[in-house]
Amino acid sequence: MPTVSICIPTYNRKDYLRHTLDSVFAQTYKDYEVVVVDDGSTDGTKEMVENSGYQLRYYWQENQGEAATCNKLIELAKGKYISFVHSDDLLYPDSIERMVKAMFAEPEDVVIYGNYLRIDEHGNICGHNKRRLHSGNITQHLFEDIIVHPNGSMFPKKALQEVGGLDTTLKVCYDYKMELQLSLKYCFIGLDKPTFMRRRHSSNTSNNSYINRKTELDVLVDFYYNGGGKYVVPQHLAMKRLGMESYRAGRWAIKEGLYDKACQLLRDSLRMHSNPKSLIHW
């Protein structure tokens, strides 16, 4: 069995996927398998993979969304550890090697994660992620900001199974919800060098909108009140974060003409944490 399963969810990203595969098969660490789950692509992805010459396992399914696709990857993976790569992102040649080394340096299973560089649709570097990474019990830091991404990270497969995989009812933030759950049980180790290149383009599902901001807020509220977060995250920090996310969701509701929802969210924001911006927009 391979030590690592590099798991790639994809949907209609044939051209980007080819570059992703090139970066995956250029890894200096060799004890890995590559698993691709295609979530119903109609752009010739299957033919591209078959003609690529790369040895990988390819699975096609009817379109179910990325969370369900990642859950299928977890099911199919044979490795003890799983590293996800989006089909439009790139790994550094030593990404897997550095993550495995960090994993094996710990006496118990942990989650390894790293920062990223931003690239545009043509692969040109266009920015750096400057968020500070933390190591150890990072629940509080992770609640305050999304500092962990499934890309450029390495998870024990058993840990992903313990939390039940990703929530398929969510269109976004399913990975954030999973990482918050994992942070209560596992230490996270942040690496000092970037582990992947994150491509930004018009079809990214993480683009801002009311529904995306509201989903992030709902994930945070559920984790804090129902998922164990209130026992770890100090109340004043939690209210500050929830108040800010309510404000952000309310601001996007205004932009989209959802004024009743905006008023409620901005009132909630003021109730949770005094914020002049929420008052002004309200």
C-alpha positions in Angstrom: 0.0 0.0 0.0 1.2 3.5 -0.7 2.0 5.8 2.2 0.2 8.8 0.6 -2.8 9.1 -1.6 -2.8 12.3 -3.6 -6.5 12.9 -4.2 -7.8 15.2 -7.0 -11.4 16.1 -7.4 -12.3 17.6 -10.8 -15.1 18.8 -12.9 -14.8 20.2 -16.4 -11.2 21.5 -15.9 -9.4 19.4 -18.5 -6.7 22.0 -19.4 -6.0 23.0 -15.8 -6.0 19.3 -14.7 -3.2 18.4 -17.1 -0.9 21.0 -15.4 -2.0 19.7 -12.0 -1.0 16.2 -12.9 2.3 17.3 -14.3 3.1 18.9 -10.9 1.9 15.8 -9.0 4.0 13.4 -11.0 7.0 15.6 -10.6 7.2 15.0 -6.8 10.5 14.1 -5.3 8.8 11.8 -2.8 7.7 8.6 -4.6 5.7 6.4 -2.2 2.3 7.7 -3.3 -0.7 6.9 -5.5 -2.8 9.3 -7.5 -6.6 9.1 -7.4 -8.8 11.3 -9.6 -12.6 11.4 -9.1 -14.3 13.2 -12.0 -17.6 14.7 -10.9 -19.4 14.3 -14.2 -17.1 16.2 -16.6 -18.3 16.6 -20.2 -15.3 18.5 -21.6 -13.1 15.5 -22.5 -11.4 15.1 -19.1 -11.6 11.3 -19.3 -9.9 11.1 -22.7 -7.2 13.5 -21.6 -6.4 11.4 -18.5 -6.4 8.2 -20.6 -4.0 9.8 -23.1 -1.7 11.4 -20.5 0.5 8.4 -20.0 0.3 8.8 -16.2 -0.4 5.8 -13.9 -3.4 6.8 -11.8 -6.8 5.6 -10.7 -9.6 7.4 -12.4 -13.2 7.3 -11.3 -16.2 9.0 -13.0 -19.5 9.7 -11.3 -22.6 11.6 -12.0 -22.4 15.2 -10.8 -22.8 15.4 -7.0 -20.7 18.4 -5.9 -17.2 18.8 -4.6 -17.9 17.6 -1.1 -19.3 14.3 -2.3 -16.4 14.0 -4.7 -13.9 14.4 -1.9 -15.8 11.8 0.2 -15.5 9.4 -2.7 -11.7 10.1 -2.9 -11.4 9.3 0.9 -13.3 6.0 0.3 -11.0 5.1 -2.7 -7.7 6.1 -1.1 -5.4 3.3 -0.2 -2.8 5.4 1.5 -2.4 6.0 5.3 -2.3 9.7 4.6 -4.3 11.8 2.2 -3.3 15.0 0.5 -5.9 16.8 -1.6 -5.1 18.9 -4.7 -7.7 20.9 -6.6 -7.6 20.2 -10.3 -6.7 23.8 -11.1 -3.9 24.2 -8.5 -0.2 23.1 -8.5 2.1 21.4 -6.1 5.8 22.3 -5.6 8.1 19.4 -6.5 9.0 18.8 -2.8 5.5 19.4 -1.4 4.7 15.8 -0.5 8.2 15.1 0.7 8.2 18.1 3.1 4.7 17.1 4.5 5.6 13.5 5.0 8.8 14.5 6.8 6.9 16.8 9.1 4.3 14.1 9.7 6.9 11.5 10.6 8.6 13.9 13.0 5.6 13.8 15.3 5.0 11.0 17.8 1.3 10.9 17.0 -0.8 11.5 13.9 -1.2 15.2 13.1 -2.5 17.4 10.3 0.2 19.1 8.2 -0.6 22.3 6.3 1.1 25.1 4.5 0.7 28.5 2.9 0.4 29.2 -0.8 1.2 31.5 -3.7 -1.5 32.9 -5.8 -1.3 32.3 -9.6 -3.6 33.6 -12.3 -5.2 31.5 -15.0 -2.0 31.5 -17.0 0.2 30.3 -14.1 1.7 33.7 -13.4 2.4 34.5 -9.8 0.1 37.3 -8.6 0.3 37.4 -4.9 1.3 35.7 -1.6 -0.9 34.5 1.2 0.4 36.3 4.2 -1.7 34.7 6.9 0.3 33.6 9.9 0.2 29.8 10.4 0.1 28.2 13.8 1.0 24.8 15.2 -0.4 22.7 18.0 -4.0 23.1 19.2 -5.1 25.7 16.7 -8.9 25.7 17.1 -9.0 29.3 18.4 -6.8 30.5 15.5 -8.8 28.5 13.0 -12.1 29.9 14.3 -10.7 33.4 13.9 -9.6 33.0 10.4 -9.4 30.3 7.6 -5.7 29.5 7.8 -6.0 25.9 6.7 -6.9 24.7 3.2 -7.3 21.0 2.1 -4.9 21.7 -0.7 -1.2 21.6 0.3 -2.2 19.7 3.5 -1.9 16.1 4.6 -4.4 14.3 6.7 -4.4 10.9 8.3 -7.1 9.0 6.5 -8.5 7.7 9.7 -9.0 11.3 10.9 -11.1 12.1 7.9 -13.2 9.0 8.5 -13.7 9.8 12.2 -15.4 13.1 11.4 -17.5 11.6 8.7 -15.8 13.3 5.8 -17.2 16.5 4.3 -20.7 17.8 4.7 -22.4 17.3 1.3 -25.3 19.6 2.2 -22.9 22.6 1.9 -21.9 24.2 -1.4 -18.9 26.0 0.2 -17.1 25.8 3.5 -17.5 22.1 3.8 -13.7 21.8 4.1 -13.6 24.6 6.8 -16.3 22.7 8.8 -14.3 19.5 8.6 -11.0 21.3 9.6 -12.7 22.9 12.6 -13.9 19.5 13.7 -10.5 17.9 13.3 -8.8 20.7 15.3 -10.6 19.6 18.4 -9.0 16.1 18.2 -5.7 16.6 16.3 -2.7 18.9 16.5 -2.0 20.9 13.3 1.6 21.6 12.1 2.1 24.7 9.9 5.1 24.6 7.5 7.3 27.6 7.0 7.3 27.4 3.2 4.3 27.3 0.8 3.1 23.9 -0.2 1.0 24.8 -3.3 0.1 27.4 -5.8 -3.6 28.4 -5.8 -5.1 29.4 -9.1 -7.6 32.2 -9.2 -10.0 32.4 -12.1 -13.6 33.3 -12.9 -15.1 29.8 -12.1 -13.7 29.5 -8.6 -16.6 28.5 -6.3 -15.1 30.5 -3.4 -16.0 33.9 -4.9 -17.8 36.3 -2.6 -21.6 36.4 -2.5 -24.3 36.6 0.1 -24.9 32.9 0.1 -21.2 32.1 0.5 -20.7 34.6 3.4 -23.9 33.4 5.1 -22.8 29.8 4.8 -19.4 30.6 6.5 -21.4 32.3 9.3 -23.7 29.4 9.7 -20.7 27.0 9.9 -19.1 29.1 12.6 -22.3 29.4 14.6 -23.0 25.7 14.5 -19.4 24.8 15.4 -19.4 27.2 18.3 -22.7 26.4 19.9 -23.2 22.8 18.8 -19.8 21.4 17.8 -17.7 22.0 20.9 -16.2 25.3 19.9 -17.5 27.2 23.0 -15.4 25.0 25.2 -12.2 26.0 23.4 -12.7 29.5 21.9 -13.0 32.4 24.4 -16.5 34.0 24.2 -15.2 37.5 23.5 -13.2 36.3 20.6 -16.0 34.1 19.3 -18.5 37.0 19.4 -16.0 39.3 17.6 -15.6 36.7 14.8 -19.4 36.0 14.6 -20.2 39.7 14.6 -17.7 40.4 11.8 -19.1 37.5 9.7 -22.7 38.8 10.3 -21.6 42.2 9.1 -19.9 40.7 6.0 -23.0 38.6 5.1 -25.2 41.7 5.7 -23.1 43.8 3.4 -23.4 41.3 0.6 -27.1 41.0 1.2 -27.3 44.8 0.6 -25.3 44.5 -2.6 -27.8 41.8 -3.8 -30.9 43.7 -2.8 -31.8 41.4 0.1 -32.6 44.2 2.5 -34.7 42.3 5.1 -31.9 39.7 5.4 -29.3 42.5 5.6 -31.1 44.3 8.4 -31.4 41.1 10.5 -27.7 40.2 9.9 -26.5 43.7 10.8 -28.6 43.8 13.9 -27.2 40.4 14.9 -23.7 41.8 14.3 -24.3 44.7 16.6 -25.7 42.5 19.2 -22.7 40.1 19.2 -19.9 42.7 18.9 -20.0 46.5 18.7 -18.9 47.5 15.2 -19.3 51.0 13.7 -19.4 49.5 10.2 -22.5 47.4 11.1 -24.2 50.4 12.5 -23.5 52.6 9.4 -24.7 49.9 7.0 -27.8 49.2 9.1 
